[in-house]
Every structure is written in structure tokens, then in C-alpha cells.
Amino acid sequence: MAKNVTLSLDAMGGDGGPEVVLPGAEIGLERCPDIRYEIFGDLPRLEPILEKCPRLKEASQLHHCEVAVQMDDKPSQALRQGRWKSSMWKALEAGKNGTAGAVVSAGNTGALMAMAKFCLRTMPSIERPAIAAIWPTIRGESIVLDVGATIGADAQQLIDFSILGGAMARAVFGIERPTIGLLNVGVEEVKGLEEIKAAGRMLREAGLASIDYTGFVEGDDLGKGTVDVVVTEGFSGNIALKTAEGTARQISEYLRAAMSRTLQARLGYLLAKPAFDRLREKMDPRKVNGGVFLGLSGLVIKSHGGTDAEGFASAVELAADMVRNDLMSRIAADIDAYHASGATVRTEQGKEAAK
């Protein structure tokens, strides 16, 4: 019999707080009956909602927290005021001490990353964590990282991100040897920043069995699904993410305006409604809600702060899936294999070349 998956939830995070988190957790439980929850938040707010969700209440252990990190709190402020007492910190502690296999929060991204780094620490040999997003593509889905954890990255950090993203692709997509591409201004080896070119050389030389490095990819490859994992640093990754989200909304508005302009267009919409419904489902950001903090000594999933219950449920499902597929062990094994390859010596040379 399969073992239950335990997740810790920051019930106070996000724009909607427990009024979104708890219904989302209930939807997640309906889809994944093996989930159990450790829920952290203000009990006077949680208990009335849970009374309407008896199945969720039965599968949950509640923990009262007096402090909630606000969405506009600065990371340093959240650490000072919310450390030890907040629902966010307590949820992370459950991940640290092994009570939960993963942590899910829709709270302040900067505060969550700061607290996660302080509470969980980074994995051995990983200097900086990354946020990985699942990206809808023409071919299905791919993983893009970093989409906003840090600004800038040297060659070694880009290699770390490649290993982290590859392990996630193996765990989430079930791909034995995922393809990896470095986001660049062109596919030619002579183009781009020295850090990217150095990382490309070292990935090719390492010849890792767990990933298939295919070279540089460009911005339009994100939507094409040219590779399973696209690696970049947080500045360009976050811009790409926000651009894609804005473009999806722009196309939706164009279609809505075009379909309501004339009577003939409205009739055409009715005839094509099944096709538009499929398009809407494909572009629904709630289906891929959940940024994964990779490189920490624990699993943390960041749900979009403005999501609804359906979107939070997607983050819960993603967290449970990664726990079942033992993502942390996969990452550790891939890092060990990289160091065993001897590529770390060449990495130091590459760092000098990148300066």
C-alpha cells in the first residue's frame, strides 16, 4: 500500500488567505486521496472554513500561528517579524524537520525565498537556489528556471540550474534523460555572454548521463518546446515569464473582442465554442500554477498569490507528485554524478574564462 504524502501549508499566504488555500487543499485531496496536511494559520479563521470541509478536516492537523507575513512585507522585515512565529516560517519548519515532504505557500515570494534559505539552507555545493516554472508549449510542457530567485548567474550556477532542472523534469515528466538548453541571444556558440558560453562548454564536456545538453536556445523556443528544460538567470527568466503571461491575456482579449464585434462573429463563436474551450483550458494559468524552489534542502512550492482555489490545488498536486517521485534524492544523485565526472575542475577554469 502506498504511503501517504504529507504537505505543510501556509494557510495565511496569498491575496485570498485561508478562504482560497483551504478550498484549494480540499480540491487537491479529492484528486489525490493519499495527501495529508499540516496546516499553519490563525485558527479562528481556519476553523469555520474547515467545518464546511469535513473530509479536509479529517486529513489535516492544525497549528495556530499568531503572525501572517503580508504580501507587501520586505523580505528582511518578514524575517525579523515573522521568524519563529509566522505561518510561513512554521510551514517551512515542518519541511525541515521531516514532518512534511513539501511546503506549499501562496505568500510573498521574496519573504518565502528569504525564509526558506534561512530555515532550510541550500543543498551542499549549490550556491544559489532557483525558481522553476512549468511552461506550456506547443509540444506539451517544459521547465524554465530561474524565473526570479536571483539576478545574474555565473557559469557554475547555470550548470547547477541545469542539473536541478533536469532532475525535476525526470521526476515530473518521467523523462529518463531530459534535453537541456541555455537561453541565449542566438544558437551559435560564439554568441552571448561569456558566462553562458563557458557554461555551455562545460556542460558539453561533462557528458552527464542524467541530462542531454543540446546547446543554446532562443526566446521563441520557449513556446515551441524545443527542449525539456530551459536554463537562464533570474532577471531574463522573470521577464520571459511575465511577457508570456501578458501575451496570453492579450490574445484572450483580442479573441473576446473579435468574437463579440458583430452578430456573424457571435454566431461563429457559438459554432467554434468547443475549440475555444480547449484553447482556454490549454492557456489556463491555473493548470501550471506553482513555482518550485530548487537547490534547497527541502521542497518548497510557491503558488501564485492571486490564484483561486483551483490554481492552489494545482500547486498542491505538483508538490505531492514531486514527493512521490522523490525529487530530492534525484537531485542529490545528479549532483554527485556531476562531481564524480571531474567536471568541477574544468568549471574553475571556465569561471576564470568568464571573468
N, C-alpha and C positions, 0 to 999 in steps of 0.2 A: 504493500500500500504506500502511495506517495506521501511524503512528509509535507505538513502544512508549511506555507510560506508566510512569514511574519513580516509586516511592514510597519514602520513608525510614521505617523502622520502629524505634521504641524497643522493643527486644525484652525489656527488663527491666521494663517497666511493668505495672501491674495486679496483682491478687491472685495470678494464676497464672503470671506471668512468661513466659519463653520456652516453657514447656510448653503454654501457651494461644496465645500470639502466633504461633508458628511453624506449628502445625497450622491456625490461622485463616488465615494467609498462604497456606498451600497450598490451602485451600478457595477463597480468593479467586482464586488463579492458575488453578484448574480452571474457574471461572466466567468469568474474564477473562484469556484466554491472552496478551494483549498487555502484561500487567503485568511489570515488572522491579522488583527490590527492592534497596535499600541498607539492610542490617540492622546495627544497632548494639547490642552487648551483650557479655557475658562469654563468650568463645569456648569455654572448657572446658565451659560449659553448653549452648551452642548447637550445637556440632559433633555430639555424639551424637544429638541430635534430627534434625538435617539429614541424617545418614546414613540415616535411615529415610524421608526425603522427597527422593529423588533429583531429581525434577522441580523442587522448590523450590530445592534447592541449585544446580541449573544456572542458575536465573533470578535468583540472588542474589549480591551482593557483600557479604562480611562485614567488619566493622570492630570490633576489640576495644576495649572500654571497661572501665576498672577500677572505675568508680563507678556505682552504680544509685541513683536517687532513690527513697526509701522512701515508702510510701503515707501515713505519718503525719508526714512531714517538713513543717515550716513552710515557706512559700514563700521567706522570707528565708534560712532555713537551707539550703534546696536551692540557692539562688543562690550562697551563699558556698562551700558544699562541693562542689556538683555542676557548677558552671560550668566550662567548658573541658574537663572530663574525663568527665562522665556520659554515659550512652547517650541520655538525653533531650536534653541540650544538643547533642550531636553530630548527632542526628537532625534537630534544628532547623537546625543549620548547613548541612546538606545542602539543606534547603529554601531557605535564604538565598542560598547560592552558585549555585543553579540545578542542582545535581546531581540533585535530586528535584523533581517537580512538586507534591508534597504530603507532609506529615508525618502519621503516624498513631501515636498513643500511647494506652495504657490506664492511664497512670500518674496520679499525684497531680494533681488538677485545678488546685489553687491554684499548685503549683510549675510546672506546664506553662504556665499563663497568664502567670505572672511571667517565666519564661524566654523565652517566645515574644515578649512585649512588649519584653524587653531585647534579644533576639537579632534579631528580625525588624523591630521597630518598627511603629508604626501607619502606615496609609496617609496621604498628605498630606490635610489638612483633617478627618481623622477623629480626634476627641479620645480616644474610648474604644472598645475592641473589645467585641463581644457574642458570646455563645454561642447559636447557633441549633440548634434541635432539630426533627427531622421528626416530626410529630404525627399518629397515625392518627385518622381521623374517619369519620363516617357516609358521607360522600361520597368518601372516599379518603384523601388525606393533605394536610396543610398544614404550614407552617413557623411556629414560635413563637420569638421572640427578644425580649429577652435572657432566658436561663433560669439566670443565675447568675454572669456575669462581673463585674458591678459592682452596687452598691447605689445606687438612686436614679438619676434622669436628668432633665436639663432639656429644654426644647423642642427645642433644636438636636440633642441626642443622640438623641431619639426620631425626629426626621426622618432622621438618619444611619442609625439602625437600620432605618427603613422602606426606605431606598434599598438598604441591604445585603441585607435580606431579600427585596426584590423581585428583585434580581439573582440571588440564589440560586434563587428559585422559577423564574425563566426558564431557568436552567441545568439544574436538576434535574428539573423537571416539564415543561419545554418549553412554558411558557405565555408568550405574547407580551407580554401586559400583565396581570400578576397583580393581584388585588384585595388591598388593604391595609386592615386595621382596627386602631385603637388600643384596647387593652384598658382598660375603664373600668367604673365602678360603674353605668352606665346609658348608653343610646344617645342621650339628649337632649343637645344641645350645651351646655346650661347646667350639666351635672353634671360632677363630677370635679375633680381638682387643676388649678390654673392652668397648670402646665407641660403637662398633657395637652391642655387646651383650646387653649392657644397653638399647640402642635404641630399640632393638627387644623386650625386656621385657616390656618396657613402651608402645610400640605400641600395644602389645597383651593385656595389662591391660586396655588401654584406650577404646578399643572396639568401635571405631568410626563408625558411621553409613555410612559415606561417602566413606570409603575405607575398603578393605578386606586384612588385613595384613596376608600373608601366611607363612612368615618365611624367612630364608636365601636362596639365590640362588647363583650359581657359574657362572664362566665365560662362560661356554658353554650354559647356559640358555639364554644368550643374543640373540643368533641366533635362539634358539628354540621357543622363545616367551612364555616361561613358565608362566610369569606374565605380566600384562599390564604395570606396572611401575617398573623399576629397579632403586634403590636408592643407591648412593655411594658418596664419596667425590671427589673433582675435579681432584686430581692427578691420581688416578686409573681410573676415568671415562674418562679423556682425553687420557690416554694410550690405554684404550679399544677402544675408538672411532678411534684413528689413526691406531691401529692394524687392525680393521675391514676394514677401507678404503684401507690400504695397501694390505690386503689379497684379497679384491675384485679385485684390479688391478693385483695382482699376478695371480689369477685364469684366468682373462681375457687374460693375456699374454700367459699363458700356453695353453689355448684353441686356441688362434690365431696361435701360433707356431705349435701345433699339427695338426690343420686343413689345414695348408699350406705346410706340410712336403712332402707329396707325391701326385701324381695325384689321387690315390684312395681316399686319405683323403679329397682332394678338392672336388671330386665328392660326397663323403659322406656328406660334409658340405652343398653342394647345396640341397641335399635331406632333410637334417635336418635343413635348414635355418629358417623355421617358428619357430621351437623350440628354436633355438639360439636367434632369435629376441625377443621372450618372455623372455628368460633369461636375455638378455641385458637390456630390459626395466625394469625388476624386480630389477636389480643391479644398475640401473642408479642413481647416487647420486643426480642428479638434481631434481628427483622426491620428495626427502625428504630434500631439501635444506632449512635451516632456523633453527638456534638455538634460543630458546626463553629464554629471561632473566626473570626469575620468582622471585618473592619476592619484586619487586619494586612497587612503587605507580603509575604504568603505564606500558603499554605493549611495549616491545622492542623486535624486531626480528632481529637477526644477520644473514645475508646471507653470504655464503662462499665468501671470497674476490676474488677468482679466477673463480667464476662461469660465465656462459654465460647468455644470455637473458632468455632462458628457465628456468634456475635454479633460477634466480631472480624472475621470475613470480611465481614460486612455493612458495617462501618466501612471496610474496605479497598475494597469495591465503591463505596461512596459517594465516597471520595476519588478513585478512578480516574474515576468519572463526572464529577466536577467539573473534573478536569484536562482531560478530553477536551472538555468544553463550555466551557473557557476562562473559568472563573468570574472570575478576577482581572481580565481585560480587560473583562468585562461590568460589574463593579463600578466600575472606573475610568471607563468611558464614562458610566455613570449619574451618578456624582458630578460629572463635567464638565458634563453636561447640566443638573444641578440648579443649579450655579453660573452657568451661562450663562443660566438663566431669570431671573436677577435676584432670586430669592427670598431670597438671603442678606442683602440689605438689610432686607427685611421681617422676617427672622429676628432681627436685632439688636433691632428694635422689639418683637418677640414676647418676647425674653428680658427686656426691661425690664418688659413687662406681666406676665411670670410671676413677677417678684420680689415 
